[in-house]
């Protein structure tokens, strides 16, 4: 269930490489939440993930996001084997290489849009002035430079989600991991967010988007469908 091909000598490592990755809870009785499978996601690819409740989407998302360790197989992120890493190593890898976007935005209501983005950079080792400049650059990328001083309570749902995307982009992640990014939005704001993700993909950002929305699922280049913990990957049906 791999991607376009195996990298040749000197080629960059895939952003995601699953080798027989799966997860079984010991029980009793044992419960397999995700059956072992292979997956490769190369830099610049756009993968959408679908499946009904209980299909294994949350388990898959937690493993990709380094929030839960698989019980089978090996997961390499940017060529780094995540299995041997301890908590500190996983936290550093997650913070530096994965940008998270959630359905519920998770913005601090009494901090400006720029402040919310800047907070993502507190552990990046950057001087304060550089953190502020990076935050403004990220807001510019999502079309919200003019709203940098606005509080989330004064922003529309679509604007709040774009601030959340800017916050995720600020760390310059290898992977932008989006969990139902349009789930709390009306159709107009959802289209704006989908268009933004399309633009980011066109700029070379690697995207993994979990969604229940068939329209969002059709935006990617490849689709991963999960059902009863079994993963099936293929090209998106247009």
C-alpha positions, 0 to 999 in steps of 0.5 A: 500500500505504498506510494509512487515508488521507492526512493533511489540512492540520494533521494529524500526519505518519505515523510511517512513510511509504515512497515507493517504498522498495526495496533492491538490492545491486549485485552482479554480478549485482544482487540485489533484497532488497526491491522498491520499495513504498509504506507508511504507518503512522499514529500508534497503528497496530499492524502485524505483519510476516511472511514466510519466511526470505529474504523480505526481513524483515530488510532491511525491519526494518533500513531502518525502524530506520535501520540500512540505507539504501534504494537506491530511494525515500524514507523519512520517519520522523515526517515527517522525510526520512531520506535526506539525513541523515548518520550523526550525524543518523540516530543521533539520530533513531533514538535519540529516536524508535525503541524496539527490542525484540529476541528475545534481550533484550540485558540486562546480566546484572550490572545490575538491571532498573532499571539496564538501563532507565536505561542507555537514557537516558544520552544523553537529556540528563536528570539522574540522578534524572530518569533513575531516575524515568523508568526506574521509570515504564517498569517500572511500565508493563510491570507490573514495578515490584516487580522493579526491583532484580532482576538479569536472571538472577533473572527469567523469560524473560517478565520479561526481555522485559518489562524490554527493552520497558520499556527501549525505552519509556523514551525515549518513542519514536514507534515501538516496533519489535519483532523476534520478541519472543516467539521465545525464550519459552514459550507462557505467557510469550509470551501475557503479552508479547502481552497487554502489546503489546495494552495498549500499542497500546490506549494509543496506542503505534505498534507494528511487530512482526516475527514467525514466530508466526501467533498474534502476527501476528493481534494487529495491526490490519494485516499486511505479508507479505513473500515474495521481497522483494515486500511485500503489506499488508492488514487482519489476517485474524481 
